[in-house]
Amino acid sequence: MLAIIATLNFIINIIWFLVIASAIFSWLYAFNVVNTNNQAIAAIGRGLYNLTEPVYRPIRRFLPDMGGVDLSPLVVLVILYFLQMLLNTTIAPALL
């Protein structure tokens, strides 16, 4: 059972880094730091968008419009942190 908890922690960590990478890439894209004509950069951007947009979309429906500021990555990170703490402090000790 601990292997399942360790695997879930690993998956949460991967999603955490994908969300952070997506946020950083969106900032670099918004401020025109990266060359969007480069096919490799465009592929990375599309990949990050396709991986994170299904997670952001339901959250964006509930968040108010903040102008140009997107707070959905922050909300996702808070939810991931909550899930990881719940898993490590409540579920894992109950299984031991």
Biopython code that builds the backbone (N, CA, C, O; Angstrom):
import numpy as np
from Bio.PDB.StructureBuilder import StructureBuilder

atoms = [
    (1, "MET", "N", (0.813, -1.190, 0.000)),
    (1, "MET", "CA", (0.000, 0.000, 0.000)),
    (1, "MET", "C", (0.864, 1.264, 0.000)),
    (1, "MET", "O", (0.483, 2.288, -0.568)),
    (2, "LEU", "N", (2.011, 1.179, 0.634)),
    (2, "LEU", "CA", (2.909, 2.335, 0.646)),
    (2, "LEU", "C", (3.452, 2.639, -0.742)),
    (2, "LEU", "O", (3.780, 3.785, -1.049)),
    (3, "ALA", "N", (3.546, 1.614, -1.578)),
    (3, "ALA", "CA", (3.994, 1.838, -2.958)),
    (3, "ALA", "C", (2.977, 2.683, -3.723)),
    (3, "ALA", "O", (3.353, 3.518, -4.545)),
    (4, "ILE", "N", (1.704, 2.470, -3.455)),
    (4, "ILE", "CA", (0.661, 3.263, -4.113)),
    (4, "ILE", "C", (0.740, 4.714, -3.649)),
    (4, "ILE", "O", (0.601, 5.632, -4.457)),
    (5, "ILE", "N", (0.962, 4.924, -2.359)),
    (5, "ILE", "CA", (1.077, 6.287, -1.832)),
    (5, "ILE", "C", (2.312, 6.981, -2.403)),
    (5, "ILE", "O", (2.251, 8.157, -2.761)),
    (6, "ALA", "N", (3.422, 6.266, -2.489)),
    (6, "ALA", "CA", (4.637, 6.842, -3.063)),
    (6, "ALA", "C", (4.429, 7.184, -4.539)),
    (6, "ALA", "O", (4.914, 8.213, -5.011)),
    (7, "THR", "N", (3.713, 6.326, -5.270)),
    (7, "THR", "CA", (3.430, 6.595, -6.674)),
    (7, "THR", "C", (2.523, 7.804, -6.829)),
    (7, "THR", "O", (2.738, 8.625, -7.721)),
    (8, "LEU", "N", (1.506, 7.930, -5.971)),
    (8, "LEU", "CA", (0.625, 9.101, -6.019)),
    (8, "LEU", "C", (1.393, 10.381, -5.695)),
    (8, "LEU", "O", (1.163, 11.415, -6.321)),
    (9, "ASN", "N", (2.298, 10.320, -4.728)),
    (9, "ASN", "CA", (3.147, 11.477, -4.424)),
    (9, "ASN", "C", (4.002, 11.855, -5.625)),
    (9, "ASN", "O", (4.168, 13.038, -5.920)),
    (10, "PHE", "N", (4.544, 10.866, -6.316)),
    (10, "PHE", "CA", (5.363, 11.109, -7.497)),
    (10, "PHE", "C", (4.539, 11.769, -8.607)),
    (10, "PHE", "O", (5.010, 12.703, -9.256)),
    (11, "ILE", "N", (3.324, 11.294, -8.824)),
    (11, "ILE", "CA", (2.447, 11.873, -9.847)),
    (11, "ILE", "C", (2.089, 13.315, -9.491)),
    (11, "ILE", "O", (2.073, 14.183, -10.364)),
    (12, "ILE", "N", (1.804, 13.575, -8.221)),
    (12, "ILE", "CA", (1.502, 14.943, -7.786)),
    (12, "ILE", "C", (2.703, 15.849, -8.022)),
    (12, "ILE", "O", (2.540, 16.989, -8.455)),
    (13, "ASN", "N", (3.912, 15.354, -7.741)),
    (13, "ASN", "CA", (5.124, 16.150, -7.976)),
    (13, "ASN", "C", (5.323, 16.447, -9.459)),
    (13, "ASN", "O", (5.734, 17.552, -9.814)),
    (14, "ILE", "N", (5.039, 15.484, -10.325)),
    (14, "ILE", "CA", (5.163, 15.716, -11.766)),
    (14, "ILE", "C", (4.180, 16.785, -12.218)),
    (14, "ILE", "O", (4.543, 17.694, -12.965)),
    (15, "ILE", "N", (2.934, 16.676, -11.765)),
    (15, "ILE", "CA", (1.925, 17.680, -12.133)),
    (15, "ILE", "C", (2.332, 19.047, -11.607)),
    (15, "ILE", "O", (2.147, 20.054, -12.290)),
    (16, "TRP", "N", (2.890, 19.094, -10.388)),
    (16, "TRP", "CA", (3.356, 20.345, -9.781)),
    (16, "TRP", "C", (4.371, 21.022, -10.704)),
    (16, "TRP", "O", (4.250, 22.213, -10.990)),
    (17, "PHE", "N", (5.370, 20.269, -11.171)),
    (17, "PHE", "CA", (6.399, 20.852, -12.024)),
    (17, "PHE", "C", (5.853, 21.224, -13.402)),
    (17, "PHE", "O", (6.311, 22.203, -13.992)),
    (18, "LEU", "N", (4.897, 20.476, -13.923)),
    (18, "LEU", "CA", (4.286, 20.844, -15.197)),
    (18, "LEU", "C", (3.525, 22.165, -15.084)),
    (18, "LEU", "O", (3.575, 22.990, -15.997)),
    (19, "VAL", "N", (2.828, 22.366, -13.976)),
    (19, "VAL", "CA", (2.088, 23.617, -13.777)),
    (19, "VAL", "C", (3.057, 24.787, -13.671)),
    (19, "VAL", "O", (2.816, 25.841, -14.260)),
    (20, "ILE", "N", (4.142, 24.619, -12.935)),
    (20, "ILE", "CA", (5.134, 25.687, -12.803)),
    (20, "ILE", "C", (5.796, 25.964, -14.152)),
    (20, "ILE", "O", (5.985, 27.124, -14.520)),
    (21, "ALA", "N", (6.147, 24.918, -14.887)),
    (21, "ALA", "CA", (6.761, 25.108, -16.205)),
    (21, "ALA", "C", (5.793, 25.819, -17.153)),
    (21, "ALA", "O", (6.204, 26.680, -17.931)),
    (22, "SER", "N", (4.523, 25.463, -17.089)),
    (22, "SER", "CA", (3.522, 26.106, -17.937)),
    (22, "SER", "C", (3.375, 27.583, -17.592)),
    (22, "SER", "O", (3.259, 28.420, -18.488)),
    (23, "ALA", "N", (3.378, 27.909, -16.307)),
    (23, "ALA", "CA", (3.260, 29.314, -15.896)),
    (23, "ALA", "C", (4.480, 30.118, -16.344)),
    (23, "ALA", "O", (4.341, 31.234, -16.844)),
    (24, "ILE", "N", (5.655, 29.560, -16.167)),
    (24, "ILE", "CA", (6.874, 30.261, -16.581)),
    (24, "ILE", "C", (6.891, 30.439, -18.095)),
    (24, "ILE", "O", (7.245, 31.507, -18.595)),
    (25, "PHE", "N", (6.508, 29.391, -18.823)),
    (25, "PHE", "CA", (6.476, 29.504, -20.281)),
    (25, "PHE", "C", (5.469, 30.552, -20.731)),
    (25, "PHE", "O", (5.734, 31.296, -21.676)),
    (26, "SER", "N", (4.313, 30.623, -20.065)),
    (26, "SER", "CA", (3.320, 31.622, -20.468)),
    (26, "SER", "C", (3.826, 33.037, -20.211)),
    (26, "SER", "O", (3.513, 33.951, -20.974)),
    (27, "TRP", "N", (4.603, 33.231, -19.149)),
    (27, "TRP", "CA", (5.193, 34.550, -18.892)),
    (27, "TRP", "C", (6.226, 34.891, -19.962)),
    (27, "TRP", "O", (6.255, 36.008, -20.477)),
    (28, "LEU", "N", (7.074, 33.912, -20.291)),
    (28, "LEU", "CA", (8.083, 34.142, -21.321)),
    (28, "LEU", "C", (7.429, 34.442, -22.665)),
    (28, "LEU", "O", (7.916, 35.277, -23.426)),
    (29, "TYR", "N", (6.341, 33.768, -22.947)),
    (29, "TYR", "CA", (5.616, 34.006, -24.194)),
    (29, "TYR", "C", (4.934, 35.374, -24.181)),
    (29, "TYR", "O", (4.957, 36.087, -25.184)),
    (30, "ALA", "N", (4.334, 35.739, -23.059)),
    (30, "ALA", "CA", (3.611, 37.011, -22.964)),
    (30, "ALA", "C", (4.558, 38.208, -23.089)),
    (30, "ALA", "O", (4.200, 39.226, -23.681)),
    (31, "PHE", "N", (5.757, 38.084, -22.536)),
    (31, "PHE", "CA", (6.706, 39.182, -22.590)),
    (31, "PHE", "C", (7.637, 39.091, -23.795)),
    (31, "PHE", "O", (8.615, 39.833, -23.887)),
    (32, "ASN", "N", (7.330, 38.173, -24.722)),
    (32, "ASN", "CA", (8.057, 38.019, -25.974)),
    (32, "ASN", "C", (9.545, 37.749, -25.747)),
    (32, "ASN", "O", (10.402, 38.284, -26.451)),
    (33, "VAL", "N", (9.834, 36.916, -24.759)),
    (33, "VAL", "CA", (11.216, 36.549, -24.476)),
    (33, "VAL", "C", (11.646, 35.376, -25.354)),
    (33, "VAL", "O", (12.792, 35.309, -25.796)),
    (34, "VAL", "N", (10.713, 34.452, -25.601)),
    (34, "VAL", "CA", (11.046, 33.292, -26.425)),
    (34, "VAL", "C", (10.643, 33.561, -27.862)),
    (34, "VAL", "O", (9.712, 34.322, -28.127)),
    (35, "ASN", "N", (11.351, 32.932, -28.787)),
    (35, "ASN", "CA", (11.063, 33.062, -30.209)),
    (35, "ASN", "C", (9.931, 32.097, -30.560)),
    (35, "ASN", "O", (10.146, 30.888, -30.636)),
    (36, "THR", "N", (8.752, 32.620, -30.770)),
    (36, "THR", "CA", (7.593, 31.759, -31.037)),
    (36, "THR", "C", (7.617, 31.166, -32.437)),
    (36, "THR", "O", (6.830, 30.266, -32.734)),
    (37, "ASN", "N", (8.494, 31.645, -33.298)),
    (37, "ASN", "CA", (8.618, 31.073, -34.638)),
    (37, "ASN", "C", (9.459, 29.802, -34.643)),
    (37, "ASN", "O", (9.427, 29.044, -35.613)),
    (38, "ASN", "N", (10.204, 29.562, -33.582)),
    (38, "ASN", "CA", (11.009, 28.362, -33.459)),
    (38, "ASN", "C", (10.075, 27.171, -33.245)),
    (38, "ASN", "O", (9.229, 27.209, -32.352)),
    (39, "GLN", "N", (10.216, 26.122, -34.045)),
    (39, "GLN", "CA", (9.317, 24.976, -33.970)),
    (39, "GLN", "C", (9.462, 24.216, -32.651)),
    (39, "GLN", "O", (8.473, 23.705, -32.126)),
    (40, "ALA", "N", (10.665, 24.137, -32.115)),
    (40, "ALA", "CA", (10.867, 23.424, -30.853)),
    (40, "ALA", "C", (10.173, 24.157, -29.707)),
    (40, "ALA", "O", (9.534, 23.534, -28.858)),
    (41, "ILE", "N", (10.301, 25.471, -29.689)),
    (41, "ILE", "CA", (9.649, 26.273, -28.646)),
    (41, "ILE", "C", (8.131, 26.177, -28.780)),
    (41, "ILE", "O", (7.422, 26.062, -27.781)),
    (42, "ALA", "N", (7.638, 26.223, -30.017)),
    (42, "ALA", "CA", (6.196, 26.103, -30.249)),
    (42, "ALA", "C", (5.687, 24.730, -29.812)),
    (42, "ALA", "O", (4.591, 24.623, -29.263)),
    (43, "ALA", "N", (6.469, 23.690, -30.048)),
    (43, "ALA", "CA", (6.067, 22.334, -29.642)),
    (43, "ALA", "C", (6.025, 22.208, -28.123)),
    (43, "ALA", "O", (5.119, 21.583, -27.573)),
    (44, "ILE", "N", (7.008, 22.803, -27.447)),
    (44, "ILE", "CA", (7.013, 22.786, -25.980)),
    (44, "ILE", "C", (5.801, 23.533, -25.449)),
    (44, "ILE", "O", (5.134, 23.065, -24.526)),
    (45, "GLY", "N", (5.516, 24.686, -26.026)),
    (45, "GLY", "CA", (4.356, 25.465, -25.598)),
    (45, "GLY", "C", (3.047, 24.733, -25.816)),
    (45, "GLY", "O", (2.175, 24.740, -24.947)),
    (46, "ARG", "N", (2.903, 24.097, -26.978)),
    (46, "ARG", "CA", (1.680, 23.326, -27.255)),
    (46, "ARG", "C", (1.556, 22.150, -26.305)),
    (46, "ARG", "O", (0.465, 21.847, -25.823)),
    (47, "GLY", "N", (2.670, 21.490, -26.035)),
    (47, "GLY", "CA", (2.650, 20.349, -25.125)),
    (47, "GLY", "C", (2.247, 20.749, -23.716)),
    (47, "GLY", "O", (1.410, 20.097, -23.092)),
    (48, "LEU", "N", (2.847, 21.821, -23.220)),
    (48, "LEU", "CA", (2.490, 22.294, -21.877)),
    (48, "LEU", "C", (1.039, 22.754, -21.830)),
    (48, "LEU", "O", (0.344, 22.516, -20.842)),
    (49, "TYR", "N", (0.579, 23.406, -22.885)),
    (49, "TYR", "CA", (-0.806, 23.853, -22.942)),
    (49, "TYR", "C", (-1.761, 22.660, -22.932)),
    (49, "TYR", "O", (-2.751, 22.653, -22.200)),
    (50, "ASN", "N", (-1.456, 21.652, -23.750)),
    (50, "ASN", "CA", (-2.327, 20.474, -23.827)),
    (50, "ASN", "C", (-2.340, 19.671, -22.537)),
    (50, "ASN", "O", (-3.342, 19.029, -22.222)),
    (51, "LEU", "N", (-1.248, 19.694, -21.787)),
    (51, "LEU", "CA", (-1.192, 18.962, -20.522)),
    (51, "LEU", "C", (-1.879, 19.703, -19.378)),
    (51, "LEU", "O", (-2.459, 19.073, -18.494)),
    (52, "THR", "N", (-1.819, 21.019, -19.385)),
    (52, "THR", "CA", (-2.343, 21.767, -18.244)),
    (52, "THR", "C", (-3.723, 22.367, -18.468)),
    (52, "THR", "O", (-4.440, 22.613, -17.498)),
    (53, "GLU", "N", (-4.111, 22.604, -19.686)),
    (53, "GLU", "CA", (-5.403, 23.247, -19.943)),
    (53, "GLU", "C", (-6.600, 22.441, -19.425)),
    (53, "GLU", "O", (-7.537, 23.053, -18.913)),
    (54, "PRO", "N", (-6.626, 21.112, -19.527)),
    (54, "PRO", "CA", (-7.763, 20.378, -18.947)),
    (54, "PRO", "C", (-7.882, 20.545, -17.427)),
    (54, "PRO", "O", (-8.970, 20.407, -16.868)),
    (55, "VAL", "N", (-6.778, 20.838, -16.775)),
    (55, "VAL", "CA", (-6.815, 21.068, -15.327)),
    (55, "VAL", "C", (-7.258, 22.499, -15.032)),
    (55, "VAL", "O", (-8.000, 22.733, -14.078)),
    (56, "TYR", "N", (-6.811, 23.453, -15.840)),
    (56, "TYR", "CA", (-7.136, 24.862, -15.606)),
    (56, "TYR", "C", (-8.585, 25.204, -15.965)),
    (56, "TYR", "O", (-9.209, 26.022, -15.289)),
    (57, "ARG", "N", (-9.119, 24.593, -17.012)),
    (57, "ARG", "CA", (-10.425, 24.986, -17.538)),
    (57, "ARG", "C", (-11.545, 24.952, -16.496)),
    (57, "ARG", "O", (-12.292, 25.927, -16.411)),
    (58, "PRO", "N", (-11.711, 23.887, -15.695)),
    (58, "PRO", "CA", (-12.797, 23.917, -14.704)),
    (58, "PRO", "C", (-12.582, 24.978, -13.624)),
    (58, "PRO", "O", (-13.547, 25.531, -13.097)),
    (59, "ILE", "N", (-11.346, 25.257, -13.301)),
    (59, "ILE", "CA", (-11.056, 26.255, -12.267)),
    (59, "ILE", "C", (-11.345, 27.654, -12.795)),
    (59, "ILE", "O", (-11.838, 28.502, -12.052)),
    (60, "ARG", "N", (-11.048, 27.905, -14.056)),
    (60, "ARG", "CA", (-11.295, 29.226, -14.641)),
    (60, "ARG", "C", (-12.784, 29.564, -14.680)),
    (60, "ARG", "O", (-13.152, 30.739, -14.682)),
    (61, "ARG", "N", (-13.641, 28.542, -14.710)),
    (61, "ARG", "CA", (-15.081, 28.806, -14.698)),
    (61, "ARG", "C", (-15.534, 29.405, -13.377)),
    (61, "ARG", "O", (-16.499, 30.167, -13.343)),
    (62, "PHE", "N", (-14.843, 29.068, -12.282)),
    (62, "PHE", "CA", (-15.249, 29.547, -10.966)),
    (62, "PHE", "C", (-14.523, 30.809, -10.523)),
    (62, "PHE", "O", (-15.017, 31.538, -9.662)),
    (63, "LEU", "N", (-13.358, 31.074, -11.101)),
    (63, "LEU", "CA", (-12.605, 32.263, -10.714)),
    (63, "LEU", "C", (-13.187, 33.505, -11.371)),
    (63, "LEU", "O", (-13.625, 33.449, -12.520)),
    (64, "PRO", "N", (-13.197, 34.628, -10.656)),
    (64, "PRO", "CA", (-13.661, 35.864, -11.298)),
    (64, "PRO", "C", (-12.638, 36.358, -12.315)),
    (64, "PRO", "O", (-11.463, 35.997, -12.255)),
    (65, "ASP", "N", (-13.095, 37.180, -13.241)),
    (65, "ASP", "CA", (-12.214, 37.738, -14.258)),
    (65, "ASP", "C", (-11.299, 38.767, -13.612)),
    (65, "ASP", "O", (-11.770, 39.767, -13.070)),
    (66, "MET", "N", (-10.001, 38.529, -13.666)),
    (66, "MET", "CA", (-9.019, 39.409, -13.036)),
    (66, "MET", "C", (-8.282, 40.241, -14.080)),
    (66, "MET", "O", (-7.173, 40.710, -13.824)),
    (67, "GLY", "N", (-8.869, 40.425, -15.229)),
    (67, "GLY", "CA", (-8.190, 41.166, -16.284)),
    (67, "GLY", "C", (-7.223, 40.246, -17.005)),
    (67, "GLY", "O", (-7.627, 39.215, -17.543)),
    (68, "GLY", "N", (-5.963, 40.608, -17.018)),
    (68, "GLY", "CA", (-4.955, 39.798, -17.680)),
    (68, "GLY", "C", (-4.250, 38.819, -16.772)),
    (68, "GLY", "O", (-3.327, 38.132, -17.209)),
    (69, "VAL", "N", (-4.663, 38.737, -15.514)),
    (69, "VAL", "CA", (-3.997, 37.860, -14.545)),
    (69, "VAL", "C", (-4.763, 36.542, -14.458)),
    (69, "VAL", "O", (-5.969, 36.529, -14.214)),
    (70, "ASP", "N", (-4.058, 35.453, -14.658)),
    (70, "ASP", "CA", (-4.663, 34.125, -14.564)),
    (70, "ASP", "C", (-4.199, 33.479, -13.267)),
    (70, "ASP", "O", (-3.019, 33.165, -13.110)),
    (71, "LEU", "N", (-5.123, 33.282, -12.344)),
    (71, "LEU", "CA", (-4.789, 32.703, -11.045)),
    (71, "LEU", "C", (-5.025, 31.196, -10.991)),
    (71, "LEU", "O", (-4.817, 30.581, -9.945)),
    (72, "SER", "N", (-5.450, 30.598, -12.087)),
    (72, "SER", "CA", (-5.731, 29.164, -12.067)),
    (72, "SER", "C", (-4.499, 28.304, -11.764)),
    (72, "SER", "O", (-4.656, 27.294, -11.077)),
    (73, "PRO", "N", (-3.287, 28.631, -12.224)),
    (73, "PRO", "CA", (-2.143, 27.818, -11.811)),
    (73, "PRO", "C", (-1.911, 27.855, -10.291)),
    (73, "PRO", "O", (-1.547, 26.847, -9.686)),
    (74, "LEU", "N", (-2.126, 29.014, -9.696)),
    (74, "LEU", "CA", (-1.966, 29.125, -8.250)),
    (74, "LEU", "C", (-2.988, 28.255, -7.518)),
    (74, "LEU", "O", (-2.655, 27.590, -6.537)),
    (75, "VAL", "N", (-4.223, 28.264, -7.995)),
    (75, "VAL", "CA", (-5.267, 27.440, -7.378)),
    (75, "VAL", "C", (-4.930, 25.959, -7.533)),
    (75, "VAL", "O", (-5.121, 25.180, -6.599)),
    (76, "VAL", "N", (-4.433, 25.566, -8.699)),
    (76, "VAL", "CA", (-4.046, 24.174, -8.926)),
    (76, "VAL", "C", (-2.920, 23.774, -7.986)),
    (76, "VAL", "O", (-2.936, 22.672, -7.438)),
    (77, "LEU", "N", (-1.946, 24.650, -7.792)),
    (77, "LEU", "CA", (-0.840, 24.332, -6.885)),
    (77, "LEU", "C", (-1.327, 24.188, -5.446)),
    (77, "LEU", "O", (-0.844, 23.319, -4.720)),
    (78, "VAL", "N", (-2.264, 25.015, -5.026)),
    (78, "VAL", "CA", (-2.823, 24.898, -3.674)),
    (78, "VAL", "C", (-3.581, 23.579, -3.525)),
    (78, "VAL", "O", (-3.466, 22.908, -2.499)),
    (79, "ILE", "N", (-4.341, 23.214, -4.529)),
    (79, "ILE", "CA", (-5.080, 21.944, -4.480)),
    (79, "ILE", "C", (-4.119, 20.758, -4.442)),
    (79, "ILE", "O", (-4.334, 19.809, -3.689)),
    (80, "LEU", "N", (-3.069, 20.808, -5.244)),
    (80, "LEU", "CA", (-2.074, 19.735, -5.235)),
    (80, "LEU", "C", (-1.381, 19.629, -3.882)),
    (80, "LEU", "O", (-1.138, 18.527, -3.392)),
    (81, "TYR", "N", (-1.062, 20.767, -3.282)),
    (81, "TYR", "CA", (-0.435, 20.758, -1.960)),
    (81, "TYR", "C", (-1.378, 20.143, -0.934)),
    (81, "TYR", "O", (-0.957, 19.337, -0.103)),
    (82, "PHE", "N", (-2.657, 20.523, -0.990)),
    (82, "PHE", "CA", (-3.644, 19.964, -0.069)),
    (82, "PHE", "C", (-3.744, 18.454, -0.236)),
    (82, "PHE", "O", (-3.759, 17.720, 0.752)),
    (83, "LEU", "N", (-3.812, 17.983, -1.481)),
    (83, "LEU", "CA", (-3.912, 16.546, -1.726)),
    (83, "LEU", "C", (-2.690, 15.794, -1.217)),
    (83, "LEU", "O", (-2.804, 14.703, -0.659)),
    (84, "GLN", "N", (-1.524, 16.390, -1.415)),
    (84, "GLN", "CA", (-0.298, 15.732, -0.964)),
    (84, "GLN", "C", (-0.234, 15.687, 0.567)),
    (84, "GLN", "O", (0.172, 14.676, 1.140)),
    (85, "MET", "N", (-0.630, 16.765, 1.222)),
    (85, "MET", "CA", (-0.644, 16.763, 2.687)),
    (85, "MET", "C", (-1.694, 15.799, 3.233)),
    (85, "MET", "O", (-1.447, 15.111, 4.224)),
    (86, "LEU", "N", (-2.844, 15.745, 2.603)),
    (86, "LEU", "CA", (-3.886, 14.797, 3.005)),
    (86, "LEU", "C", (-3.388, 13.372, 2.859)),
    (86, "LEU", "O", (-3.602, 12.536, 3.737)),
    (87, "LEU", "N", (-2.734, 13.102, 1.765)),
    (87, "LEU", "CA", (-2.208, 11.773, 1.508)),
    (87, "LEU", "C", (-1.135, 11.385, 2.526)),
    (87, "LEU", "O", (-1.130, 10.265, 3.036)),
    (88, "ASN", "N", (-0.231, 12.318, 2.815)),
    (88, "ASN", "CA", (0.899, 12.004, 3.684)),
    (88, "ASN", "C", (0.576, 12.048, 5.178)),
    (88, "ASN", "O", (1.176, 11.310, 5.959)),
    (89, "THR", "N", (-0.354, 12.893, 5.581)),
    (89, "THR", "CA", (-0.603, 13.040, 7.015)),
    (89, "THR", "C", (-1.849, 12.323, 7.508)),
    (89, "THR", "O", (-1.979, 12.070, 8.706)),
    (90, "THR", "N", (-2.759, 11.994, 6.618)),
    (90, "THR", "CA", (-3.992, 11.346, 7.052)),
    (90, "THR", "C", (-4.118, 9.919, 6.528)),
    (90, "THR", "O", (-4.383, 8.989, 7.290)),
    (91, "ILE", "N", (-3.929, 9.759, 5.242)),
    (91, "ILE", "CA", (-4.155, 8.435, 4.646)),
    (91, "ILE", "C", (-3.004, 7.487, 4.922)),
    (91, "ILE", "O", (-3.231, 6.342, 5.311)),
    (92, "ALA", "N", (-1.761, 7.945, 4.726)),
    (92, "ALA", "CA", (-0.605, 7.064, 4.929)),
    (92, "ALA", "C", (-0.499, 6.556, 6.366)),
    (92, "ALA", "O", (-0.291, 5.357, 6.553)),
    (93, "PRO", "N", (-0.630, 7.408, 7.400)),
    (93, "PRO", "CA", (-0.560, 6.883, 8.770)),
    (93, "PRO", "C", (-1.708, 5.926, 9.108)),
    (93, "PRO", "O", (-1.537, 5.028, 9.933)),
    (94, "ALA", "N", (-2.858, 6.106, 8.487)),
    (94, "ALA", "CA", (-3.987, 5.210, 8.755)),
    (94, "ALA", "C", (-3.737, 3.806, 8.192)),
    (94, "ALA", "O", (-4.309, 2.829, 8.676)),
    (95, "LEU", "N", (-2.892, 3.711, 7.180)),
    (95, "LEU", "CA", (-2.609, 2.424, 6.556)),
    (95, "LEU", "C", (-1.475, 1.678, 7.245)),
    (95, "LEU", "O", (-1.293, 0.483, 7.016)),
    (96, "LEU", "N", (-0.729, 2.352, 8.065)),
    (96, "LEU", "CA", (0.419, 1.692, 8.722)),
    (96, "LEU", "C", (0.021, 0.868, 9.888)),
    (96, "LEU", "O", (0.874, 0.259, 10.534)),
]
sb = StructureBuilder()
sb.init_structure("model")
sb.init_model(0)
sb.init_chain("A")
sb.init_seg("    ")
for serial, (resi, resn, name, xyz) in enumerate(atoms, 1):
    if name == "N":
        sb.init_residue(resn, " ", resi, " ")
    sb.init_atom(name, np.array(xyz, "f"), 0.0, 1.0, " ", f" {name:<3s}", serial, name[0])
structure = sb.get_structure()
